[in-house]
């Protein structure tokens, strides 16, 4: 439950306190006026006939009326998402590693094929997520800003190819920095990023960069590992395997520790893609679904007004106070000092004694 006007709740204790002080002051003023009328000592015949319990219940009903009216003014809201207006998912960027190491064949037919096929199925089963696509190798590119058009994203994935990128290498730092600047420029919250990569970085220390960017942009990064720990050679387009500056064939391996530390630096979590994309399903169930519900609970459009309940209770207390009529309720007998004298000693023309002063 949320409150449409929570400031009223903060003022409500003060209002109740003032109401209680006001009732106590009114009671003391009545006592002073009665004592002034009846003289010092408050004679028995001058006391009100209303019972103590009735007066106490009257005060309780008065305070309860003020309390429930305050709750009604604070506008209690009940969370009930409208099924006809589907909830929008949280915005997040998918940063896809498009370096040539993604062409390794430790996943069949290749890391790139397994990843793009899994992302295609993931996007096809997405209903209301607000997704952007970013690819990176040596430099990061924003291929698509946040959009609900998952069909366009799926089409774009089919035309991406690590073989045609002009910037070789793999820079996780560039992907993090590009995503952070995009979130900051467009004032998007919450700021989530799914980094899909084999974890290799040839430009520096991505963990420190992620920690700094997480503080600067308040961005949370979730990582998805692609490949195996045993790894595989990186093939070339014309055949053979890529070689380093020493002439040795390059073997690309999944660097899980790098991805785990990177995610932990921003408060995120590491997943492993798997050969059938199981990691994306786990990411949706453990991250997207709870975050989507949390965001939906922050949107007042998904709440219904519930002020009718405290307002009805306030009216019931007010009616109860009117029916009780504590000021007009009398209990006990009339004091003997003002009761007319009757009996054998009284004559028809005699007057009742006057009450003592």
C-alpha positions as CSV (number, residue, x, y, z in Angstrom):
1,X,0.0,0.0,0.0
2,X,1.1,3.5,-0.8
3,X,-0.1,6.9,0.1
4,X,-1.0,9.6,-2.5
5,X,-0.4,12.4,0.0
6,X,2.1,11.1,2.6
7,X,2.7,14.6,4.1
8,X,-0.7,14.4,5.7
9,X,0.4,11.3,7.7
10,X,3.3,13.3,9.1
11,X,1.0,16.1,10.2
12,X,-1.7,13.8,11.6
13,X,0.0,13.2,15.0
14,X,0.3,16.9,15.5
15,X,-3.4,17.4,14.6
16,X,-4.4,14.6,17.1
17,X,-2.3,16.2,19.8
18,X,-3.8,19.6,19.2
19,X,-7.3,18.1,19.2
20,X,-6.6,16.3,22.6
21,X,-5.2,19.6,24.0
22,X,-8.2,21.4,22.8
23,X,-10.7,19.0,24.4
24,X,-8.7,19.1,27.7
25,X,-8.7,22.9,27.6
26,X,-12.5,23.0,26.9
27,X,-13.1,20.7,29.9
28,X,-11.1,22.9,32.2
29,X,-12.9,26.0,31.0
30,X,-16.3,24.3,31.8
31,X,-15.0,23.4,35.3
32,X,-13.9,27.0,35.9
33,X,-17.3,28.4,34.8
34,X,-19.2,25.8,36.9
35,X,-17.0,26.7,40.0
36,X,-17.6,30.4,39.3
37,X,-21.4,29.8,39.2
38,X,-21.7,27.3,42.1
39,X,-18.9,28.8,44.3
40,X,-15.8,27.2,45.6
41,X,-15.9,23.5,46.2
42,X,-18.0,22.6,43.2
43,X,-21.2,21.5,45.0
44,X,-22.7,18.2,44.2
45,X,-25.9,19.6,42.8
46,X,-23.8,21.6,40.2
47,X,-22.0,18.7,38.8
48,X,-23.0,17.5,35.3
49,X,-25.2,14.4,35.1
50,X,-23.3,12.9,32.2
51,X,-21.5,9.7,33.2
52,X,-17.7,9.5,33.1
53,X,-17.7,6.6,30.7
54,X,-20.0,8.5,28.3
55,X,-17.7,11.5,28.3
56,X,-14.6,9.4,27.8
57,X,-16.3,7.5,24.9
58,X,-17.3,10.8,23.4
59,X,-13.6,12.0,23.4
60,X,-12.4,8.7,21.9
61,X,-15.0,9.0,19.1
62,X,-13.9,12.6,18.4
63,X,-10.2,11.6,18.1
64,X,-11.1,8.5,16.0
65,X,-13.1,10.8,13.6
66,X,-10.1,13.1,13.2
67,X,-7.8,10.1,12.8
68,X,-9.8,8.4,10.0
69,X,-10.4,11.7,8.3
70,X,-6.6,12.2,8.2
71,X,-6.1,8.8,6.7
72,X,-8.8,9.6,4.1
73,X,-7.0,12.9,3.2
74,X,-3.7,11.0,2.9
75,X,-5.3,9.0,0.1
76,X,-4.4,5.3,0.7
77,X,-3.7,3.5,-2.6
78,X,-4.1,-0.2,-3.3
79,X,-1.7,-1.9,-5.8
80,X,-3.7,-3.5,-8.5
81,X,-2.2,-3.5,-12.0
82,X,-4.7,-3.0,-14.8
83,X,-4.7,-6.1,-17.0
84,X,-5.9,-4.1,-20.0
85,X,-3.0,-1.8,-19.8
86,X,0.1,-4.0,-19.8
87,X,2.9,-3.0,-17.4
88,X,6.0,-1.7,-19.1
89,X,9.2,-3.5,-18.3
90,X,12.3,-1.9,-17.0
91,X,14.7,-0.2,-19.4
92,X,18.0,-1.9,-20.0
93,X,20.8,-2.1,-22.5
94,X,22.2,-5.3,-24.0
95,X,25.9,-4.9,-24.7
96,X,27.0,-7.6,-27.1
97,X,30.6,-8.5,-27.6
98,X,31.3,-8.5,-31.3
99,X,35.0,-9.1,-31.2
100,X,36.6,-11.8,-33.2
101,X,37.1,-14.0,-30.2
102,X,33.3,-14.6,-30.3
103,X,33.9,-16.6,-33.5
104,X,35.6,-19.3,-31.4
105,X,34.1,-22.8,-31.8
106,X,34.2,-24.1,-28.3
107,X,30.4,-23.7,-28.5
108,X,28.9,-25.2,-31.7
109,X,28.7,-23.9,-34.3
110,X,30.4,-20.8,-32.7
111,X,30.0,-18.5,-29.8
112,X,28.6,-15.8,-32.0
113,X,25.9,-18.1,-33.5
114,X,24.9,-19.5,-30.1
115,X,24.7,-16.0,-28.6
116,X,22.7,-14.4,-31.4
117,X,20.3,-17.3,-31.6
118,X,19.7,-17.2,-27.9
119,X,19.2,-13.5,-27.9
120,X,16.8,-13.9,-30.8
121,X,14.7,-16.3,-28.8
122,X,14.9,-14.1,-25.8
123,X,13.7,-11.0,-27.7
124,X,10.9,-13.0,-29.4
125,X,9.5,-14.0,-26.0
126,X,9.7,-10.5,-24.6
127,X,6.5,-8.6,-24.3
128,X,7.0,-5.2,-22.7
129,X,10.7,-4.7,-22.1
130,X,12.3,-1.4,-23.1
131,X,15.6,-2.6,-24.7
132,X,18.5,-1.0,-26.4
133,X,21.4,-2.7,-28.2
134,X,25.0,-1.9,-28.0
135,X,27.9,-3.8,-29.7
136,X,31.5,-3.5,-29.0
137,X,34.9,-4.8,-30.0
138,X,37.8,-2.3,-29.7
139,X,35.2,0.5,-29.7
140,X,31.5,0.5,-28.6
141,X,28.6,1.5,-30.9
142,X,25.0,2.2,-29.9
143,X,23.1,0.2,-32.6
144,X,19.7,0.9,-31.2
145,X,18.4,3.2,-28.4
146,X,15.8,1.9,-26.0
147,X,12.8,0.7,-27.9
148,X,9.8,-1.6,-27.5
149,X,10.3,-2.8,-31.1
150,X,12.0,-6.1,-30.5
151,X,11.4,-7.2,-34.1
152,X,13.8,-4.5,-35.2
153,X,16.4,-5.6,-32.7
154,X,16.1,-9.2,-33.9
155,X,16.5,-8.1,-37.5
156,X,19.6,-6.1,-36.5
157,X,21.2,-9.1,-34.9
158,X,21.0,-11.0,-38.2
159,X,23.1,-8.4,-40.0
160,X,25.8,-8.1,-37.3
161,X,29.1,-9.9,-38.1
162,X,32.4,-9.7,-36.1
163,X,34.3,-10.3,-39.4
164,X,33.3,-6.9,-40.9
165,X,34.1,-4.7,-37.8
166,X,37.0,-2.3,-38.4
167,X,38.2,-2.1,-34.7
168,X,39.8,-5.4,-33.6
169,X,40.3,-6.4,-30.1
170,X,37.9,-6.4,-27.1
171,X,37.3,-3.5,-24.8
172,X,34.8,-4.0,-22.0
173,X,35.7,-0.5,-20.8
174,X,34.4,1.1,-23.9
175,X,31.1,-0.7,-23.6
176,X,30.7,0.4,-20.0
177,X,31.5,4.0,-20.7
178,X,29.2,4.2,-23.7
179,X,26.2,2.7,-21.8
180,X,26.8,5.0,-18.8
181,X,26.9,8.1,-21.0
182,X,23.7,7.0,-22.8
183,X,21.8,6.5,-19.5
184,X,23.1,9.8,-18.1
185,X,22.2,11.9,-21.2
186,X,18.7,10.5,-21.6
187,X,17.9,10.6,-17.8
188,X,16.8,7.0,-17.7
189,X,16.2,5.1,-14.5
190,X,16.8,2.5,-13.4
191,X,20.0,1.9,-15.2
192,X,20.6,-1.7,-16.0
193,X,23.0,-3.2,-18.5
194,X,23.4,-6.8,-19.6
195,X,27.0,-7.4,-20.8
196,X,27.2,-10.5,-23.0
197,X,30.9,-11.4,-23.6
198,X,33.6,-14.0,-23.2
199,X,35.2,-11.8,-20.6
200,X,38.4,-11.0,-22.5
201,X,39.6,-7.4,-22.3
202,X,42.7,-6.1,-24.0
203,X,42.6,-2.5,-23.0
204,X,43.1,-2.3,-19.2
205,X,41.3,-3.0,-16.0
206,X,37.5,-3.1,-16.6
207,X,36.7,-3.9,-13.0
208,X,38.0,-0.5,-11.7
209,X,36.3,1.2,-14.6
210,X,33.1,-0.5,-13.8
211,X,33.3,0.5,-10.1
212,X,34.0,4.1,-11.1
213,X,31.2,4.2,-13.7
214,X,28.8,2.6,-11.3
215,X,29.4,5.4,-8.8
216,X,29.3,8.1,-11.5
217,X,26.2,6.9,-13.4
218,X,24.5,4.7,-10.7
219,X,24.5,1.9,-13.2
220,X,24.1,-1.8,-12.3
221,X,25.8,-4.2,-14.7
222,X,24.9,-7.9,-15.1
223,X,27.3,-10.1,-17.0
224,X,26.6,-13.1,-19.2
225,X,29.6,-15.4,-19.9
226,X,29.9,-17.0,-23.4
227,X,32.2,-19.9,-24.1
228,X,34.1,-22.6,-22.1
229,X,37.0,-22.6,-19.8
230,X,39.0,-24.8,-22.1
231,X,38.5,-22.4,-25.0
232,X,39.2,-22.6,-28.7
233,X,41.3,-21.1,-31.4
234,X,40.0,-17.9,-33.0
235,X,39.4,-18.6,-36.7
236,X,40.1,-16.2,-39.5
237,X,37.6,-15.4,-42.4
238,X,40.0,-16.9,-45.0
239,X,40.8,-20.0,-43.0
240,X,43.4,-20.8,-40.4
241,X,43.6,-19.3,-36.9
242,X,44.5,-15.9,-35.7
243,X,48.1,-15.4,-34.4
244,X,49.6,-13.0,-31.9
245,X,52.7,-10.8,-32.4
246,X,54.9,-13.8,-31.5
247,X,53.4,-15.9,-34.2
248,X,51.5,-18.2,-31.8
249,X,47.9,-19.2,-32.5
250,X,45.5,-17.3,-30.3
251,X,43.3,-19.5,-28.0
252,X,40.3,-17.7,-26.5
253,X,38.9,-18.9,-23.2
254,X,36.0,-17.8,-21.1
255,X,37.2,-15.4,-18.4
256,X,34.6,-16.0,-15.7
257,X,36.5,-14.4,-12.9
258,X,36.8,-11.1,-14.9
259,X,33.0,-11.0,-15.5
260,X,32.2,-12.0,-12.0
261,X,34.3,-9.3,-10.5
262,X,33.0,-6.7,-13.0
263,X,29.4,-7.5,-12.0
264,X,30.1,-7.5,-8.3
265,X,31.8,-4.0,-8.6
266,X,28.4,-2.5,-9.6
267,X,26.1,-4.6,-7.5
268,X,25.1,-6.9,-10.3
269,X,25.3,-10.6,-10.9
270,X,27.1,-13.1,-13.2
271,X,25.2,-15.6,-15.4
272,X,26.5,-18.2,-17.8
273,X,24.8,-18.3,-21.1
274,X,25.0,-22.1,-21.7
275,X,24.8,-23.8,-25.0
276,X,21.0,-23.2,-25.3
277,X,20.8,-19.8,-23.8
278,X,19.6,-20.9,-20.3
279,X,21.4,-17.9,-18.7
280,X,19.0,-15.5,-20.4
281,X,16.0,-17.2,-19.0
282,X,17.6,-17.1,-15.5
283,X,18.4,-13.4,-16.0
284,X,14.7,-12.7,-16.8
285,X,13.3,-14.6,-13.8
286,X,15.8,-13.5,-11.2
287,X,16.4,-9.9,-12.3
288,X,13.9,-8.5,-14.8
289,X,10.7,-9.9,-13.3
290,X,11.4,-8.6,-9.7
291,X,12.7,-5.3,-11.0
292,X,9.7,-4.8,-13.3
293,X,7.3,-5.4,-10.4
294,X,9.3,-3.0,-8.1
295,X,9.1,-0.3,-10.8
296,X,5.4,-0.9,-11.3
297,X,4.8,-0.4,-7.6
298,X,6.5,3.0,-7.9
299,X,4.1,4.1,-10.6
300,X,0.9,5.5,-9.2
301,X,-1.0,4.6,-12.3
302,X,-1.0,1.0,-11.1
303,X,-2.8,1.9,-7.9
304,X,-6.5,2.4,-7.0
305,X,-7.9,4.9,-4.6
306,X,-8.9,3.4,-1.2
307,X,-9.9,6.6,0.7
308,X,-13.5,5.4,0.8
309,X,-12.7,3.0,3.7
310,X,-11.2,5.5,6.2
311,X,-13.9,8.0,5.2
312,X,-16.7,5.6,6.0
313,X,-15.1,4.8,9.3
314,X,-14.8,8.5,10.1
315,X,-18.5,8.9,9.3
316,X,-19.4,5.9,11.5
317,X,-17.5,7.5,14.4
318,X,-19.2,10.8,13.9
319,X,-22.6,9.2,13.8
320,X,-21.8,7.3,17.0
321,X,-20.8,10.5,18.7
322,X,-24.1,12.1,17.7
323,X,-26.1,9.1,18.9
324,X,-24.2,8.9,22.1
325,X,-25.0,12.6,23.0
326,X,-22.8,12.5,26.1
327,X,-23.6,16.1,27.1
328,X,-27.3,15.3,27.3
329,X,-27.0,11.9,28.8
330,X,-27.9,11.7,32.6
331,X,-27.1,9.0,35.0
332,X,-27.9,8.4,38.7
333,X,-30.5,10.3,40.8
334,X,-31.1,14.0,41.3
335,X,-29.1,15.1,44.4
336,X,-31.3,15.1,47.5
337,X,-30.3,18.8,48.2
338,X,-32.6,19.9,45.3
339,X,-35.2,17.1,45.5
340,X,-38.7,18.4,46.6
341,X,-39.7,17.3,50.1
342,X,-42.7,15.0,50.3
343,X,-44.4,13.1,53.1
344,X,-46.6,13.7,56.1
345,X,-44.7,16.7,57.4
346,X,-45.1,18.6,54.1
347,X,-48.2,20.7,53.6
348,X,-49.8,21.4,50.2
349,X,-48.8,25.1,50.3
350,X,-45.3,24.6,51.6
351,X,-42.3,25.4,49.3
352,X,-39.4,23.1,48.8
353,X,-36.3,24.1,50.6
354,X,-33.8,26.1,48.7
355,X,-30.5,24.5,48.0
356,X,-27.6,25.6,50.3
357,X,-25.1,28.0,48.8
